[in-house]
Amino acid sequence: VEVPCLSGMYCFRSVGGFLIPYLIMLLVEGIPLFYMELAIGQKMRLGSIGAWSAISPYLGGLGIASVVTSLYLCLYYNVINAWSFWYLFHSFQAVLPWSQCPVNSNRTAYLEECDVATPTQYFFFRETLNISSSIDENGGVHMGQALCLLLAWLIVYLFIVKGVKSTGKVVYFTATFPYVVLVIYLIRGVTLHGAMNGLKYMFTPKLEQLANPQTWINAATQIFFSLGLGFGSLIAFASYNHHNNNFESQAIAVSLINSGTSIFASIVTFSIYGFKATFNYESCLERTRLLLLNTFELGEDAIHKDNVSFWITELNQTQPEQFGAIASRIETCSLEAELDTAVEGTGLAFIVYSEAIKNMPAAQLWSVLYFFMLLLLGMGSMLGNVTAIITPLRDFKPLARRCSSETLNGLVCLFCLLLGFGFTTRSGNYWFTMFNEYGATFSLLFIVLLEVVTVSYIYGLKRFEKDIEDMLGRRPNWYWKIMWMVLSPLLLISLFIFYILNYIQGGTPTYQAWDKDMCV
């Protein structure tokens, strides 16, 4: 299971408008292509490069494209695990460091950059990233992040050092323990004040999103990331299966469990986001209430949270001059705006979630649980990504003869670590965003489209059916054949065209930079 909404960040949008495209993509793209990649890996018993070369000597490039995409992902994805280590280590403190601003050198006030922003934003952008004001300002390596990245890659290497046998044992823990944490968080989340506001926001339909092609592209990308389609990891893992392994039932079960987990995790997340948004909204109302009480001669109980808006309108009409003196200090308090803010932006899981955690009782406990869960999910995803690179490399006999499994695994991890250090510089987060937004989405659409067209029309569906019959003892039914021959290719071609058009119409690509003075 991919780390929810860290690489794609799509499932933390309003599920009311996102769930419909997500489920359609699951049925039309996710399950059929998951089935297809498992069948290819189990039949060919090779990694992605060898498997596609066996189908056609001209298709080795398709396997190479999968390996390169997995390499791209490995380069920046483990940075998320480094951030998780950073936050996990900082959770073992009497006061969470992102719960309050540090004081200035004179110890007379809080640091201005933190005071203008929020403690959680300051901790992420300044303490965690030490971010520069633009991608051109490289700066030095953040030693704390570099050490966390080194630790993350060291653990990945220890997990995969013995090959697929050790990887399988690790996955049992990394895949199951997060469910325990999610259940604990669900119980805690739904009992928080304001949790229902988040859940209502999550399931409120926003059907206008269905007319936006980007919503469908986001849904497809989320399916690709969460199921691992196009990376070559499914082909790599399936190549170790027994010849008669029932991959059909596994494809259906894993796909449904994976998507069910994503929705379950979203319920947990939105309940906590609802608490955070409600807390901020009511804090805004309380600040406005105190401002009005201190400015106008009103009884202490005259203004409460439910009638603040009424009193703002009333006082503006009855005492315009006195109200005008404080008009610039009146905040616009909106629960909807707080919920919208809670589900957008880079560093989502680290800024918004940590802000909600700091307001919980026993915040350190919840922080440790959350970031440990995030770390396990991230490590579980990394195992698949690295295996997608290593398995095709081991298919090259000269390389396999010269390098032991431990040496090859170590060289791949070391190569990714050295290149990954670039993401720990002051401008590293801008490169992270660039890789995240442009490094995989277009590539995955193209790779998966070529895969389904190749199997259906070049390798031949009849031939593919015979391969499946040889392994399962039966041929695939009409659902699979319609998906592979018609619906999946058509939908992927449409998404591919929409993606290119959006890219062209979007003009020069831009990125959001951190302004130290404005703290945005």
Disulfide bonds with the S-S distance in Angstrom:
Cys5-Cys11 1.87
Cys101-Cys114 1.95
Cys284-Cys333 1.92
